Amino acid sequence: MTSRKPAGSSFESWVERQVREAAERGEFDGLRGSGEPLRHLDRPFSAEEWAADKARREGFDVSAMLPPALALRREREVLLRDLGELRSAAEVDAVVEGFNDRVRELYRRPADGPLVVVALLDAARLRERWEATRPAPAAPPAAAVPVRRRWWRRRG
């Protein structure tokens, strides 16, 4: 813990003195990234980009940080990619209807940024595509033909 800033000194000179003394004591030796140039100094600072980079480094999903139109476009890609994981045709219809409702709602509101076109999904085409990815139903086992015993063998 450092001492408080003396009343007569400027804040900038006091901070610089604190940093210089810490460097002389070796408190900055062995830090990760020591001696490496700072990244991204050639581009302007953006708080959104910094937050996305931090989330990626920490292993979080950054799709929640997207603008609504881009988030819907991303959701559409994921839905089309993972269509085969849905369990039933009714579930396909429900997912497509929910997605289409969110797209319609997006188009009813004023645009928050550049216009991003997100197409509605065709439930019938996706249901056909889903059915094509499903394995064919297994044929029921053949019914065992009962062995017919002759009348003279029944006596016994």
C-alpha positions as CSV (number, residue, x, y, z in Angstrom):
1,M,0.0,0.0,0.0
2,T,1.4,3.4,-0.9
3,S,1.3,6.5,1.1
4,R,-1.1,9.3,0.4
5,K,-0.2,11.9,-2.1
6,P,1.5,14.9,-0.4
7,A,-0.5,18.1,-0.5
8,G,2.1,20.1,-2.3
9,S,3.0,17.8,-5.2
10,S,1.0,17.4,-8.4
11,F,-0.8,14.1,-9.0
12,E,1.2,13.3,-12.2
13,S,4.6,13.7,-10.6
14,W,3.5,11.7,-7.5
15,V,2.4,8.8,-9.6
16,E,5.5,8.9,-11.8
17,R,7.6,8.8,-8.6
18,Q,5.7,5.8,-7.3
19,V,6.2,3.9,-10.5
20,R,9.9,4.8,-10.7
21,E,10.5,3.7,-7.1
22,A,8.6,0.4,-7.7
23,A,10.7,-0.3,-10.8
24,E,13.9,0.4,-8.8
25,R,12.7,-2.1,-6.1
26,G,12.2,-4.7,-8.9
27,E,8.4,-5.1,-8.4
28,F,7.9,-5.1,-12.2
29,D,10.5,-7.8,-12.9
30,G,9.2,-11.1,-14.3
31,L,5.7,-9.9,-15.1
32,R,3.9,-11.7,-18.0
33,G,4.4,-9.7,-21.2
34,S,7.3,-7.8,-19.9
35,G,9.5,-6.4,-22.7
36,E,6.9,-7.1,-25.4
37,P,5.3,-4.2,-27.3
38,L,1.7,-3.3,-26.5
39,R,-0.8,-4.8,-28.9
40,H,-3.2,-2.8,-31.1
41,L,-1.5,0.6,-30.6
42,D,-1.9,1.2,-34.3
43,R,-5.7,1.4,-34.1
44,P,-8.1,3.6,-32.1
45,F,-9.5,2.4,-28.8
46,S,-12.9,0.8,-28.8
47,A,-14.6,-0.2,-25.5
48,E,-16.8,-2.8,-27.3
49,E,-13.7,-4.4,-29.0
50,W,-11.9,-4.4,-25.7
51,A,-14.8,-6.1,-24.0
52,A,-15.1,-8.7,-26.8
53,D,-11.3,-9.4,-26.6
54,K,-11.5,-9.8,-22.8
55,A,-14.5,-12.2,-23.1
56,R,-12.7,-14.3,-25.8
57,R,-9.6,-14.5,-23.5
58,E,-11.7,-15.6,-20.6
59,G,-13.5,-18.2,-22.8
60,F,-17.0,-16.6,-22.9
61,D,-19.4,-16.6,-25.9
62,V,-19.4,-13.2,-27.4
63,S,-22.5,-13.7,-29.5
64,A,-24.6,-11.9,-26.8
65,M,-22.6,-8.7,-27.5
66,L,-23.7,-8.6,-31.1
67,P,-26.3,-6.1,-32.4
68,P,-29.8,-7.7,-32.7
69,A,-29.7,-8.2,-36.5
70,L,-26.2,-9.8,-36.4
71,A,-27.3,-12.0,-33.5
72,L,-30.3,-13.2,-35.5
73,R,-28.1,-13.9,-38.5
74,R,-25.7,-15.9,-36.3
75,E,-28.7,-17.7,-34.7
76,R,-29.9,-18.6,-38.3
77,E,-26.5,-20.1,-39.2
78,V,-26.4,-22.2,-36.0
79,L,-30.0,-23.3,-36.5
80,L,-29.3,-24.5,-40.0
81,R,-26.0,-26.2,-38.9
82,D,-27.6,-28.0,-36.0
83,L,-30.9,-28.9,-37.6
84,G,-30.3,-32.6,-37.3
85,E,-30.1,-32.5,-33.5
86,L,-33.8,-31.6,-33.2
87,R,-35.9,-34.6,-32.0
88,S,-39.1,-34.2,-33.9
89,A,-40.8,-32.5,-36.9
90,A,-43.0,-30.6,-34.4
91,E,-39.8,-29.3,-32.6
92,V,-38.4,-28.2,-36.0
93,D,-41.7,-26.3,-36.7
94,A,-41.6,-24.7,-33.2
95,V,-38.0,-23.6,-33.6
96,V,-38.5,-22.1,-37.1
97,E,-41.7,-20.3,-36.0
98,G,-39.9,-18.8,-33.0
99,F,-37.0,-17.7,-35.1
100,N,-39.3,-16.2,-37.8
101,D,-41.3,-14.3,-35.1
102,R,-38.0,-12.7,-33.8
103,V,-37.0,-11.7,-37.3
104,R,-40.4,-10.1,-37.9
105,E,-40.1,-8.2,-34.6
106,L,-36.7,-7.0,-35.6
107,Y,-38.0,-5.6,-38.9
108,R,-40.9,-3.8,-37.0
109,R,-38.4,-1.8,-34.9
110,P,-36.2,1.1,-36.1
111,A,-32.8,-0.1,-37.2
112,D,-30.1,0.3,-34.5
113,G,-27.3,0.3,-37.0
114,P,-26.6,-0.6,-40.6
115,L,-29.3,-2.6,-42.3
116,V,-28.6,-6.3,-42.0
117,V,-30.9,-8.6,-44.0
118,V,-32.0,-11.7,-42.2
119,A,-34.2,-14.0,-44.2
120,L,-37.1,-15.9,-42.8
121,L,-36.9,-19.7,-42.7
122,D,-39.3,-21.9,-44.7
123,A,-40.7,-24.5,-42.2
124,A,-41.7,-27.0,-44.8
125,R,-38.3,-27.0,-46.5
126,L,-36.5,-27.3,-43.2
127,R,-38.8,-30.2,-42.1
128,E,-38.0,-32.0,-45.4
129,R,-34.3,-31.4,-44.8
130,W,-34.6,-32.6,-41.2
131,E,-36.4,-35.8,-42.3
132,A,-33.6,-36.4,-44.9
133,T,-31.0,-36.4,-42.1
134,R,-32.9,-38.9,-40.0
135,P,-32.0,-42.5,-40.2
136,A,-34.5,-44.7,-41.9
137,P,-36.9,-46.4,-39.5
138,A,-35.8,-49.9,-38.7
139,A,-38.0,-52.6,-40.2
140,P,-40.0,-54.4,-37.6
141,P,-38.7,-57.9,-36.9
142,A,-40.3,-60.6,-39.1
143,A,-43.1,-62.3,-37.2
144,A,-42.1,-65.8,-36.3
145,V,-44.1,-68.3,-38.3
146,P,-45.6,-70.7,-35.9
147,V,-44.5,-74.3,-36.5
148,R,-47.5,-76.3,-37.5
149,R,-47.6,-79.6,-35.8
150,R,-49.3,-82.5,-37.5
151,W,-52.3,-84.0,-35.8
152,W,-50.6,-87.3,-35.3
153,R,-47.7,-85.7,-33.5
154,R,-50.0,-83.9,-31.1
155,R,-51.1,-87.1,-29.5
156,G,-48.6,-87.9,-27.2
